[in-house]
Amino acid sequence: MRTFESGATRNLDTDKHDPEGFLSPLVIARYNQYMHQHRVQADGVIRASDNWTKGIPTEVYTKSLLRHVLDVWLHHRGFGDRAVEPLEDALCAVMFNSMGLLYECLQDTRPKTGSQSEM
């Protein structure tokens, strides 16, 4: 048990997940900036921020992920002038594609809704 100076008590938090510690607000803020910049599509239409949750094939995520990893690698090896995009953008794109790929994997493992299983 934890007891605070006020007298309030709480269970220990040693076995609880700690998103505040696992994530960096600097990284999340930069990622949000990157994602917002990429909301404008080639046709000028602004897509919804959660558009990606409609589903993108895993092959698309994987191919894009590797293109951006190549840019990160080029920057890392001192060949940033040969990369397609700046390092921070490439890292944000790696985050987007890896999280999208994980999202699709997690979608594949969740239980199907009643309407789908009744078909």
Distance bins in CASP14 RR format, pairs under 12 A and 6 or more apart:
PFRMAT RR
TARGET T0000
AUTHOR 0000-0000-0000
RMODE 2
METHOD distances of the structure
MODEL  1
1 7 0 0 0 0 0 1 0 0 0 0 0
1 8 0 0 0 0 0 1 0 0 0 0 0
1 9 1 0 1 0 0 0 0 0 0 0 0
1 10 1 0 0 1 0 0 0 0 0 0 0
1 11 1 0 0 1 0 0 0 0 0 0 0
1 12 1 0 0 1 0 0 0 0 0 0 0
1 13 0 0 0 0 0 1 0 0 0 0 0
1 14 0 0 0 0 0 1 0 0 0 0 0
2 8 0 0 0 0 1 0 0 0 0 0 0
2 9 1 0 0 1 0 0 0 0 0 0 0
2 10 1 0 1 0 0 0 0 0 0 0 0
2 11 1 0 0 1 0 0 0 0 0 0 0
2 12 1 0 0 1 0 0 0 0 0 0 0
2 13 1 0 0 1 0 0 0 0 0 0 0
2 14 0 0 0 0 0 1 0 0 0 0 0
2 16 0 0 0 0 0 1 0 0 0 0 0
3 9 1 0 1 0 0 0 0 0 0 0 0
3 10 0 0 0 0 1 0 0 0 0 0 0
3 11 0 0 0 0 0 1 0 0 0 0 0
3 12 0 0 0 0 0 1 0 0 0 0 0
4 10 1 0 0 1 0 0 0 0 0 0 0
10 16 0 0 0 0 0 1 0 0 0 0 0
13 20 0 0 0 0 0 1 0 0 0 0 0
13 21 0 0 0 0 0 1 0 0 0 0 0
16 22 0 0 0 0 0 1 0 0 0 0 0
17 23 0 0 0 0 0 1 0 0 0 0 0
19 25 0 0 0 0 0 1 0 0 0 0 0
19 28 0 0 0 0 0 1 0 0 0 0 0
20 28 0 0 0 0 0 1 0 0 0 0 0
21 27 0 0 0 0 0 1 0 0 0 0 0
21 28 0 0 0 0 0 1 0 0 0 0 0
22 28 0 0 0 0 0 1 0 0 0 0 0
23 29 0 0 0 0 0 1 0 0 0 0 0
23 31 0 0 0 0 0 1 0 0 0 0 0
23 95 0 0 0 0 0 1 0 0 0 0 0
24 30 0 0 0 0 1 0 0 0 0 0 0
24 31 0 0 0 0 1 0 0 0 0 0 0
24 95 0 0 0 0 0 1 0 0 0 0 0
25 31 0 0 0 0 0 1 0 0 0 0 0
25 32 0 0 0 0 0 1 0 0 0 0 0
26 32 0 0 0 0 0 1 0 0 0 0 0
26 33 0 0 0 0 0 1 0 0 0 0 0
26 88 0 0 0 0 0 1 0 0 0 0 0
27 33 0 0 0 0 0 1 0 0 0 0 0
27 34 0 0 0 0 0 1 0 0 0 0 0
27 88 0 0 0 0 0 1 0 0 0 0 0
27 91 0 0 0 0 1 0 0 0 0 0 0
27 92 0 0 0 0 1 0 0 0 0 0 0
27 94 0 0 0 0 0 1 0 0 0 0 0
27 95 0 0 0 0 1 0 0 0 0 0 0
28 34 0 0 0 0 0 1 0 0 0 0 0
28 35 0 0 0 0 0 1 0 0 0 0 0
28 92 0 0 0 0 0 1 0 0 0 0 0
28 95 0 0 0 0 1 0 0 0 0 0 0
28 99 0 0 0 0 0 1 0 0 0 0 0
29 35 0 0 0 0 0 1 0 0 0 0 0
29 36 0 0 0 0 0 1 0 0 0 0 0
29 88 0 0 0 0 0 1 0 0 0 0 0
29 92 0 0 0 0 0 1 0 0 0 0 0
30 36 0 0 0 0 0 1 0 0 0 0 0
30 37 0 0 0 0 0 1 0 0 0 0 0
30 86 0 0 0 0 0 1 0 0 0 0 0
30 87 0 0 0 0 0 1 0 0 0 0 0
30 88 1 0 0 1 0 0 0 0 0 0 0
30 89 0 0 0 0 1 0 0 0 0 0 0
30 91 0 0 0 0 1 0 0 0 0 0 0
30 92 1 0 0 1 0 0 0 0 0 0 0
30 93 0 0 0 0 0 1 0 0 0 0 0
30 95 0 0 0 0 1 0 0 0 0 0 0
31 37 0 0 0 0 0 1 0 0 0 0 0
31 38 0 0 0 0 0 1 0 0 0 0 0
31 49 0 0 0 0 0 1 0 0 0 0 0
31 88 0 0 0 0 1 0 0 0 0 0 0
31 89 0 0 0 0 0 1 0 0 0 0 0
31 91 0 0 0 0 1 0 0 0 0 0 0
31 92 1 0 1 0 0 0 0 0 0 0 0
31 93 0 0 0 0 1 0 0 0 0 0 0
31 94 0 0 0 0 0 1 0 0 0 0 0
31 95 1 0 1 0 0 0 0 0 0 0 0
31 96 1 0 0 1 0 0 0 0 0 0 0
31 98 0 0 0 0 0 1 0 0 0 0 0
31 99 0 0 0 0 1 0 0 0 0 0 0
32 38 0 0 0 0 0 1 0 0 0 0 0
32 39 0 0 0 0 0 1 0 0 0 0 0
32 49 0 0 0 0 1 0 0 0 0 0 0
32 92 0 0 0 0 1 0 0 0 0 0 0
32 95 0 0 0 0 0 1 0 0 0 0 0
32 96 0 0 0 0 0 1 0 0 0 0 0
33 39 0 0 0 0 0 1 0 0 0 0 0
33 88 0 0 0 0 1 0 0 0 0 0 0
33 89 0 0 0 0 0 1 0 0 0 0 0
33 92 0 0 0 0 1 0 0 0 0 0 0
34 68 0 0 0 0 0 1 0 0 0 0 0
34 85 0 0 0 0 0 1 0 0 0 0 0
34 86 0 0 0 0 0 1 0 0 0 0 0
34 87 0 0 0 0 0 1 0 0 0 0 0
34 88 1 0 0 1 0 0 0 0 0 0 0
34 89 1 0 0 1 0 0 0 0 0 0 0
34 90 0 0 0 0 0 1 0 0 0 0 0
34 91 0 0 0 0 1 0 0 0 0 0 0
34 92 1 1 0 0 0 0 0 0 0 0 0
34 93 1 0 0 1 0 0 0 0 0 0 0
34 94 0 0 0 0 0 1 0 0 0 0 0
34 95 0 0 0 0 1 0 0 0 0 0 0
34 96 1 0 0 1 0 0 0 0 0 0 0
35 47 0 0 0 0 0 1 0 0 0 0 0
35 48 0 0 0 0 0 1 0 0 0 0 0
35 49 1 0 0 1 0 0 0 0 0 0 0
35 50 0 0 0 0 0 1 0 0 0 0 0
35 51 0 0 0 0 0 1 0 0 0 0 0
35 52 0 0 0 0 1 0 0 0 0 0 0
35 89 0 0 0 0 0 1 0 0 0 0 0
35 92 1 0 0 1 0 0 0 0 0 0 0
35 93 0 0 0 0 1 0 0 0 0 0 0
35 95 0 0 0 0 1 0 0 0 0 0 0
35 96 1 0 0 1 0 0 0 0 0 0 0
35 99 0 0 0 0 0 1 0 0 0 0 0
35 100 0 0 0 0 0 1 0 0 0 0 0
36 46 0 0 0 0 1 0 0 0 0 0 0
36 47 0 0 0 0 0 1 0 0 0 0 0
36 48 0 0 0 0 0 1 0 0 0 0 0
36 49 1 0 0 1 0 0 0 0 0 0 0
36 92 0 0 0 0 0 1 0 0 0 0 0
37 46 0 0 0 0 0 1 0 0 0 0 0
37 49 0 0 0 0 0 1 0 0 0 0 0
37 85 0 0 0 0 0 1 0 0 0 0 0
37 86 0 0 0 0 0 1 0 0 0 0 0
37 88 0 0 0 0 0 1 0 0 0 0 0
37 89 0 0 0 0 1 0 0 0 0 0 0
37 92 0 0 0 0 1 0 0 0 0 0 0
37 93 0 0 0 0 0 1 0 0 0 0 0
37 96 0 0 0 0 0 1 0 0 0 0 0
38 46 0 0 0 0 0 1 0 0 0 0 0
38 47 0 0 0 0 1 0 0 0 0 0 0
38 49 0 0 0 0 0 1 0 0 0 0 0
38 51 0 0 0 0 0 1 0 0 0 0 0
38 52 0 0 0 0 0 1 0 0 0 0 0
38 64 0 0 0 0 0 1 0 0 0 0 0
38 85 0 0 0 0 0 1 0 0 0 0 0
38 89 0 0 0 0 1 0 0 0 0 0 0
38 92 0 0 0 0 1 0 0 0 0 0 0
38 93 0 0 0 0 1 0 0 0 0 0 0
38 96 0 0 0 0 1 0 0 0 0 0 0
39 45 0 0 0 0 1 0 0 0 0 0 0
39 46 1 0 1 0 0 0 0 0 0 0 0
39 47 1 0 1 0 0 0 0 0 0 0 0
39 48 0 0 0 0 1 0 0 0 0 0 0
39 49 1 0 0 1 0 0 0 0 0 0 0
39 50 0 0 0 0 0 1 0 0 0 0 0
39 51 0 0 0 0 1 0 0 0 0 0 0
39 52 0 0 0 0 0 1 0 0 0 0 0
40 46 1 0 1 0 0 0 0 0 0 0 0
40 47 0 0 0 0 1 0 0 0 0 0 0
40 51 0 0 0 0 0 1 0 0 0 0 0
41 47 1 0 1 0 0 0 0 0 0 0 0
41 48 0 0 0 0 0 1 0 0 0 0 0
41 51 0 0 0 0 1 0 0 0 0 0 0
45 51 0 0 0 0 0 1 0 0 0 0 0
47 53 0 0 0 0 0 1 0 0 0 0 0
47 54 0 0 0 0 1 0 0 0 0 0 0
48 54 0 0 0 0 1 0 0 0 0 0 0
49 96 0 0 0 0 0 1 0 0 0 0 0
50 100 0 0 0 0 0 1 0 0 0 0 0
50 103 0 0 0 0 0 1 0 0 0 0 0
51 96 0 0 0 0 0 1 0 0 0 0 0
51 100 0 0 0 0 0 1 0 0 0 0 0
52 60 0 0 0 0 0 1 0 0 0 0 0
52 61 0 0 0 0 1 0 0 0 0 0 0
52 64 0 0 0 0 0 1 0 0 0 0 0
52 96 1 0 0 1 0 0 0 0 0 0 0
52 97 0 0 0 0 1 0 0 0 0 0 0
52 99 0 0 0 0 1 0 0 0 0 0 0
52 100 1 0 0 1 0 0 0 0 0 0 0
52 101 0 0 0 0 0 1 0 0 0 0 0
52 102 0 0 0 0 0 1 0 0 0 0 0
52 103 1 0 0 1 0 0 0 0 0 0 0
52 104 0 0 0 0 1 0 0 0 0 0 0
52 107 0 0 0 0 0 1 0 0 0 0 0
53 99 0 0 0 0 0 1 0 0 0 0 0
53 100 0 0 0 0 1 0 0 0 0 0 0
53 103 1 0 0 1 0 0 0 0 0 0 0
53 104 0 0 0 0 1 0 0 0 0 0 0
53 106 0 0 0 0 0 1 0 0 0 0 0
53 107 0 0 0 0 1 0 0 0 0 0 0
54 100 0 0 0 0 0 1 0 0 0 0 0
54 103 0 0 0 0 0 1 0 0 0 0 0
54 104 0 0 0 0 0 1 0 0 0 0 0
54 107 0 0 0 0 0 1 0 0 0 0 0
55 61 0 0 0 0 1 0 0 0 0 0 0
55 100 0 0 0 0 1 0 0 0 0 0 0
55 101 0 0 0 0 0 1 0 0 0 0 0
55 103 0 0 0 0 1 0 0 0 0 0 0
55 104 1 0 0 1 0 0 0 0 0 0 0
55 107 1 0 0 1 0 0 0 0 0 0 0
55 108 0 0 0 0 0 1 0 0 0 0 0
56 62 0 0 0 0 0 1 0 0 0 0 0
56 63 0 0 0 0 0 1 0 0 0 0 0
56 64 0 0 0 0 1 0 0 0 0 0 0
56 65 0 0 0 0 0 1 0 0 0 0 0
56 96 0 0 0 0 0 1 0 0 0 0 0
56 97 0 0 0 0 1 0 0 0 0 0 0
56 99 0 0 0 0 0 1 0 0 0 0 0
56 100 1 0 0 1 0 0 0 0 0 0 0
56 101 0 0 0 0 1 0 0 0 0 0 0
56 103 0 0 0 0 1 0 0 0 0 0 0
56 104 1 0 0 1 0 0 0 0 0 0 0
56 107 0 0 0 0 0 1 0 0 0 0 0
57 63 0 0 0 0 1 0 0 0 0 0 0
57 64 0 0 0 0 0 1 0 0 0 0 0
57 97 0 0 0 0 0 1 0 0 0 0 0
57 100 0 0 0 0 0 1 0 0 0 0 0
57 101 0 0 0 0 0 1 0 0 0 0 0
57 104 1 0 0 1 0 0 0 0 0 0 0
57 107 0 0 0 0 0 1 0 0 0 0 0
58 64 0 0 0 0 0 1 0 0 0 0 0
58 65 0 0 0 0 1 0 0 0 0 0 0
58 97 0 0 0 0 0 1 0 0 0 0 0
58 98 0 0 0 0 0 1 0 0 0 0 0
58 100 0 0 0 0 1 0 0 0 0 0 0
58 101 1 0 1 0 0 0 0 0 0 0 0
58 102 0 0 0 0 0 1 0 0 0 0 0
58 103 0 0 0 0 1 0 0 0 0 0 0
58 104 1 0 1 0 0 0 0 0 0 0 0
58 105 1 0 0 1 0 0 0 0 0 0 0
58 106 0 0 0 0 0 1 0 0 0 0 0
58 107 0 0 0 0 0 1 0 0 0 0 0
58 108 0 0 0 0 1 0 0 0 0 0 0
59 65 0 0 0 0 0 1 0 0 0 0 0
59 66 0 0 0 0 0 1 0 0 0 0 0
59 97 0 0 0 0 0 1 0 0 0 0 0
59 101 0 0 0 0 1 0 0 0 0 0 0
59 104 0 0 0 0 0 1 0 0 0 0 0
60 66 0 0 0 0 0 1 0 0 0 0 0
60 67 0 0 0 0 0 1 0 0 0 0 0
60 96 0 0 0 0 0 1 0 0 0 0 0
60 97 0 0 0 0 1 0 0 0 0 0 0
60 100 0 0 0 0 1 0 0 0 0 0 0
60 101 0 0 0 0 1 0 0 0 0 0 0
60 104 0 0 0 0 1 0 0 0 0 0 0
61 67 0 0 0 0 0 1 0 0 0 0 0
61 68 0 0 0 0 0 1 0 0 0 0 0
61 93 0 0 0 0 0 1 0 0 0 0 0
61 94 0 0 0 0 0 1 0 0 0 0 0
61 95 0 0 0 0 0 1 0 0 0 0 0
61 96 0 0 0 0 1 0 0 0 0 0 0
61 97 1 0 1 0 0 0 0 0 0 0 0
61 98 1 0 0 1 0 0 0 0 0 0 0
61 99 0 0 0 0 1 0 0 0 0 0 0
61 100 1 0 1 0 0 0 0 0 0 0 0
61 101 1 0 1 0 0 0 0 0 0 0 0
61 102 0 0 0 0 1 0 0 0 0 0 0
61 103 0 0 0 0 1 0 0 0 0 0 0
61 104 1 0 0 1 0 0 0 0 0 0 0
61 105 0 0 0 0 1 0 0 0 0 0 0
62 68 0 0 0 0 0 1 0 0 0 0 0
62 69 0 0 0 0 0 1 0 0 0 0 0
62 94 0 0 0 0 0 1 0 0 0 0 0
62 97 1 0 0 1 0 0 0 0 0 0 0
62 98 0 0 0 0 1 0 0 0 0 0 0
62 100 0 0 0 0 0 1 0 0 0 0 0
62 101 1 0 0 1 0 0 0 0 0 0 0
62 102 0 0 0 0 0 1 0 0 0 0 0
62 104 0 0 0 0 0 1 0 0 0 0 0
62 105 0 0 0 0 0 1 0 0 0 0 0
63 69 0 0 0 0 0 1 0 0 0 0 0
63 70 0 0 0 0 0 1 0 0 0 0 0
63 97 0 0 0 0 1 0 0 0 0 0 0
63 101 0 0 0 0 0 1 0 0 0 0 0
64 70 0 0 0 0 0 1 0 0 0 0 0
64 71 0 0 0 0 0 1 0 0 0 0 0
64 84 0 0 0 0 0 1 0 0 0 0 0
64 85 0 0 0 0 0 1 0 0 0 0 0
64 90 0 0 0 0 0 1 0 0 0 0 0
64 93 1 0 0 1 0 0 0 0 0 0 0
64 94 0 0 0 0 1 0 0 0 0 0 0
64 95 0 0 0 0 0 1 0 0 0 0 0
64 96 0 0 0 0 1 0 0 0 0 0 0
64 97 1 0 1 0 0 0 0 0 0 0 0
64 98 0 0 0 0 0 1 0 0 0 0 0
64 100 0 0 0 0 1 0 0 0 0 0 0
64 101 0 0 0 0 1 0 0 0 0 0 0
65 71 0 0 0 0 0 1 0 0 0 0 0
65 72 0 0 0 0 0 1 0 0 0 0 0
65 90 0 0 0 0 0 1 0 0 0 0 0
65 91 0 0 0 0 0 1 0 0 0 0 0
65 93 0 0 0 0 1 0 0 0 0 0 0
65 94 1 0 0 1 0 0 0 0 0 0 0
65 95 0 0 0 0 1 0 0 0 0 0 0
65 96 0 0 0 0 1 0 0 0 0 0 0
65 97 1 1 0 0 0 0 0 0 0 0 0
65 98 1 0 0 1 0 0 0 0 0 0 0
65 99 0 0 0 0 0 1 0 0 0 0 0
65 100 0 0 0 0 1 0 0 0 0 0 0
65 101 1 0 0 1 0 0 0 0 0 0 0
65 102 0 0 0 0 0 1 0 0 0 0 0
65 104 0 0 0 0 0 1 0 0 0 0 0
66 72 0 0 0 0 0 1 0 0 0 0 0
66 73 0 0 0 0 1 0 0 0 0 0 0
66 90 0 0 0 0 0 1 0 0 0 0 0
66 93 0 0 0 0 0 1 0 0 0 0 0
66 94 0 0 0 0 1 0 0 0 0 0 0
66 97 0 0 0 0 1 0 0 0 0 0 0
66 98 0 0 0 0 0 1 0 0 0 0 0
66 101 0 0 0 0 0 1 0 0 0 0 0
67 73 0 0 0 0 0 1 0 0 0 0 0
67 74 0 0 0 0 0 1 0 0 0 0 0
67 83 0 0 0 0 0 1 0 0 0 0 0
67 84 1 0 0 1 0 0 0 0 0 0 0
67 85 0 0 0 0 1 0 0 0 0 0 0
67 90 0 0 0 0 1 0 0 0 0 0 0
67 93 0 0 0 0 1 0 0 0 0 0 0
67 94 0 0 0 0 1 0 0 0 0 0 0
67 97 0 0 0 0 1 0 0 0 0 0 0
68 74 0 0 0 0 0 1 0 0 0 0 0
68 75 0 0 0 0 0 1 0 0 0 0 0
68 83 0 0 0 0 1 0 0 0 0 0 0
68 84 0 0 0 0 1 0 0 0 0 0 0
68 85 1 0 0 1 0 0 0 0 0 0 0
68 86 0 0 0 0 0 1 0 0 0 0 0
68 87 0 0 0 0 0 1 0 0 0 0 0
68 88 0 0 0 0 0 1 0 0 0 0 0
68 89 0 0 0 0 1 0 0 0 0 0 0
68 90 1 0 1 0 0 0 0 0 0 0 0
68 91 1 0 0 1 0 0 0 0 0 0 0
68 92 0 0 0 0 1 0 0 0 0 0 0
68 93 1 1 0 0 0 0 0 0 0 0 0
68 94 1 0 1 0 0 0 0 0 0 0 0
68 95 0 0 0 0 1 0 0 0 0 0 0
68 96 0 0 0 0 1 0 0 0 0 0 0
68 97 1 0 0 1 0 0 0 0 0 0 0
68 98 0 0 0 0 1 0 0 0 0 0 0
69 75 0 0 0 0 0 1 0 0 0 0 0
69 76 0 0 0 0 0 1 0 0 0 0 0
69 83 0 0 0 0 0 1 0 0 0 0 0
69 84 0 0 0 0 0 1 0 0 0 0 0
69 85 0 0 0 0 0 1 0 0 0 0 0
69 87 0 0 0 0 0 1 0 0 0 0 0
69 90 1 0 0 1 0 0 0 0 0 0 0
69 91 0 0 0 0 1 0 0 0 0 0 0
69 93 0 0 0 0 1 0 0 0 0 0 0
69 94 1 0 1 0 0 0 0 0 0 0 0
69 95 0 0 0 0 0 1 0 0 0 0 0
69 97 0 0 0 0 1 0 0 0 0 0 0
69 98 0 0 0 0 1 0 0 0 0 0 0
70 76 0 0 0 0 0 1 0 0 0 0 0
70 77 0 0 0 0 0 1 0 0 0 0 0
70 79 0 0 0 0 0 1 0 0 0 0 0
70 80 0 0 0 0 0 1 0 0 0 0 0
70 82 0 0 0 0 1 0 0 0 0 0 0
70 83 1 0 0 1 0 0 0 0 0 0 0
70 84 0 0 0 0 1 0 0 0 0 0 0
70 85 0 0 0 0 0 1 0 0 0 0 0
70 90 0 0 0 0 1 0 0 0 0 0 0
70 93 0 0 0 0 0 1 0 0 0 0 0
70 94 0 0 0 0 0 1 0 0 0 0 0
71 77 0 0 0 0 0 1 0 0 0 0 0
71 78 0 0 0 0 0 1 0 0 0 0 0
71 79 0 0 0 0 1 0 0 0 0 0 0
71 80 1 0 0 1 0 0 0 0 0 0 0
71 81 0 0 0 0 0 1 0 0 0 0 0
71 82 0 0 0 0 1 0 0 0 0 0 0
71 83 1 0 1 0 0 0 0 0 0 0 0
71 84 1 0 1 0 0 0 0 0 0 0 0
71 85 1 0 1 0 0 0 0 0 0 0 0
71 86 0 0 0 0 1 0 0 0 0 0 0
71 87 1 0 0 1 0 0 0 0 0 0 0
71 88 0 0 0 0 0 1 0 0 0 0 0
71 89 0 0 0 0 1 0 0 0 0 0 0
71 90 1 1 0 0 0 0 0 0 0 0 0
71 91 0 0 0 0 1 0 0 0 0 0 0
71 92 0 0 0 0 0 1 0 0 0 0 0
71 93 1 0 0 1 0 0 0 0 0 0 0
71 94 0 0 0 0 1 0 0 0 0 0 0
71 97 0 0 0 0 0 1 0 0 0 0 0
72 78 0 0 0 0 0 1 0 0 0 0 0
72 79 0 0 0 0 0 1 0 0 0 0 0
72 80 0 0 0 0 1 0 0 0 0 0 0
72 83 0 0 0 0 1 0 0 0 0 0 0
72 84 0 0 0 0 0 1 0 0 0 0 0
72 85 0 0 0 0 1 0 0 0 0 0 0
72 86 0 0 0 0 0 1 0 0 0 0 0
72 87 1 0 0 1 0 0 0 0 0 0 0
72 88 0 0 0 0 0 1 0 0 0 0 0
72 89 0 0 0 0 0 1 0 0 0 0 0
72 90 1 0 1 0 0 0 0 0 0 0 0
72 91 1 0 0 1 0 0 0 0 0 0 0
72 92 0 0 0 0 0 1 0 0 0 0 0
72 93 0 0 0 0 1 0 0 0 0 0 0
72 94 1 0 0 1 0 0 0 0 0 0 0
72 95 0 0 0 0 0 1 0 0 0 0 0
72 97 0 0 0 0 0 1 0 0 0 0 0
72 98 0 0 0 0 0 1 0 0 0 0 0
73 79 0 0 0 0 1 0 0 0 0 0 0
73 80 0 0 0 0 1 0 0 0 0 0 0
73 82 0 0 0 0 0 1 0 0 0 0 0
73 83 0 0 0 0 1 0 0 0 0 0 0
73 87 0 0 0 0 0 1 0 0 0 0 0
73 90 0 0 0 0 1 0 0 0 0 0 0
73 91 0 0 0 0 0 1 0 0 0 0 0
73 94 0 0 0 0 0 1 0 0 0 0 0
74 80 1 0 1 0 0 0 0 0 0 0 0
74 81 0 0 0 0 1 0 0 0 0 0 0
74 82 1 0 1 0 0 0 0 0 0 0 0
74 83 1 0 1 0 0 0 0 0 0 0 0
74 84 0 0 0 0 1 0 0 0 0 0 0
74 85 0 0 0 0 1 0 0 0 0 0 0
74 86 0 0 0 0 0 1 0 0 0 0 0
74 87 0 0 0 0 1 0 0 0 0 0 0
74 90 0 0 0 0 1 0 0 0 0 0 0
75 81 0 0 0 0 1 0 0 0 0 0 0
75 82 0 0 0 0 1 0 0 0 0 0 0
75 83 1 0 1 0 0 0 0 0 0 0 0
75 84 0 0 0 0 0 1 0 0 0 0 0
75 85 0 0 0 0 1 0 0 0 0 0 0
75 86 0 0 0 0 1 0 0 0 0 0 0
75 87 1 0 1 0 0 0 0 0 0 0 0
75 88 0 0 0 0 1 0 0 0 0 0 0
75 89 0 0 0 0 0 1 0 0 0 0 0
75 90 1 0 0 1 0 0 0 0 0 0 0
75 91 0 0 0 0 1 0 0 0 0 0 0
75 94 0 0 0 0 0 1 0 0 0 0 0
76 83 0 0 0 0 1 0 0 0 0 0 0
76 87 0 0 0 0 1 0 0 0 0 0 0
76 90 0 0 0 0 0 1 0 0 0 0 0
76 91 0 0 0 0 0 1 0 0 0 0 0
77 83 0 0 0 0 0 1 0 0 0 0 0
77 87 0 0 0 0 0 1 0 0 0 0 0
78 87 0 0 0 0 0 1 0 0 0 0 0
79 87 0 0 0 0 0 1 0 0 0 0 0
80 86 0 0 0 0 1 0 0 0 0 0 0
80 87 1 0 0 1 0 0 0 0 0 0 0
80 89 0 0 0 0 0 1 0 0 0 0 0
80 90 0 0 0 0 1 0 0 0 0 0 0
81 87 0 0 0 0 0 1 0 0 0 0 0
83 89 0 0 0 0 1 0 0 0 0 0 0
83 90 1 0 0 1 0 0 0 0 0 0 0
83 91 0 0 0 0 0 1 0 0 0 0 0
83 93 0 0 0 0 0 1 0 0 0 0 0
84 90 1 0 0 1 0 0 0 0 0 0 0
84 93 0 0 0 0 1 0 0 0 0 0 0
85 91 0 0 0 0 1 0 0 0 0 0 0
85 92 0 0 0 0 1 0 0 0 0 0 0
85 93 1 0 0 1 0 0 0 0 0 0 0
85 94 0 0 0 0 0 1 0 0 0 0 0
86 92 0 0 0 0 1 0 0 0 0 0 0
86 93 0 0 0 0 0 1 0 0 0 0 0
87 93 0 0 0 0 0 1 0 0 0 0 0
87 94 0 0 0 0 0 1 0 0 0 0 0
88 94 0 0 0 0 0 1 0 0 0 0 0
88 95 0 0 0 0 0 1 0 0 0 0 0
89 95 0 0 0 0 0 1 0 0 0 0 0
89 96 0 0 0 0 0 1 0 0 0 0 0
90 96 0 0 0 0 0 1 0 0 0 0 0
90 97 0 0 0 0 0 1 0 0 0 0 0
91 97 0 0 0 0 0 1 0 0 0 0 0
91 98 0 0 0 0 0 1 0 0 0 0 0
92 98 0 0 0 0 0 1 0 0 0 0 0
92 99 0 0 0 0 0 1 0 0 0 0 0
93 99 0 0 0 0 0 1 0 0 0 0 0
93 100 0 0 0 0 0 1 0 0 0 0 0
94 100 0 0 0 0 0 1 0 0 0 0 0
94 101 0 0 0 0 0 1 0 0 0 0 0
95 101 0 0 0 0 0 1 0 0 0 0 0
95 102 0 0 0 0 0 1 0 0 0 0 0
96 102 0 0 0 0 0 1 0 0 0 0 0
96 103 0 0 0 0 0 1 0 0 0 0 0
97 103 0 0 0 0 0 1 0 0 0 0 0
97 104 0 0 0 0 0 1 0 0 0 0 0
98 104 0 0 0 0 0 1 0 0 0 0 0
98 105 0 0 0 0 0 1 0 0 0 0 0
99 105 0 0 0 0 0 1 0 0 0 0 0
99 106 0 0 0 0 0 1 0 0 0 0 0
100 106 0 0 0 0 1 0 0 0 0 0 0
100 107 0 0 0 0 1 0 0 0 0 0 0
101 107 0 0 0 0 0 1 0 0 0 0 0
101 108 0 0 0 0 0 1 0 0 0 0 0
102 108 0 0 0 0 0 1 0 0 0 0 0
102 109 0 0 0 0 0 1 0 0 0 0 0
103 109 0 0 0 0 0 1 0 0 0 0 0
103 110 0 0 0 0 0 1 0 0 0 0 0
104 110 0 0 0 0 0 1 0 0 0 0 0
107 113 0 0 0 0 0 1 0 0 0 0 0
110 116 0 0 0 0 0 1 0 0 0 0 0
111 117 0 0 0 0 1 0 0 0 0 0 0
112 118 0 0 0 0 1 0 0 0 0 0 0
112 119 0 0 0 0 1 0 0 0 0 0 0
113 119 0 0 0 0 0 1 0 0 0 0 0
END
